[in-house]
Amino acid sequence: MGKLHVVKTEQFHLDLEQLADHNFPRRLGRVAGTMELVAHPNYIVLLQQTETTVTALAVMHAARQYP
């Protein structure tokens, strides 16, 4: 996986408790072993999920070429 630039923004707020909910909407990531959450129309949160944890790997602008 290439270098990802993390974007800090106050334009959206994620309730981290919601990320632990298996019914919380997310899609398969473009990189194997990841999930993506559209947190805002312009921002995607790249996630990695195990049985016990959800880790936010990066917040990316939707226009960014990824991977």
Secondary structure, DSSP 8 states (H G I E B T S, - for coil): ---------SS----HHHHT-TTS--EE-SSTT-EEEEEETTEEEEEEE-SS-EEEEEEEETTS---
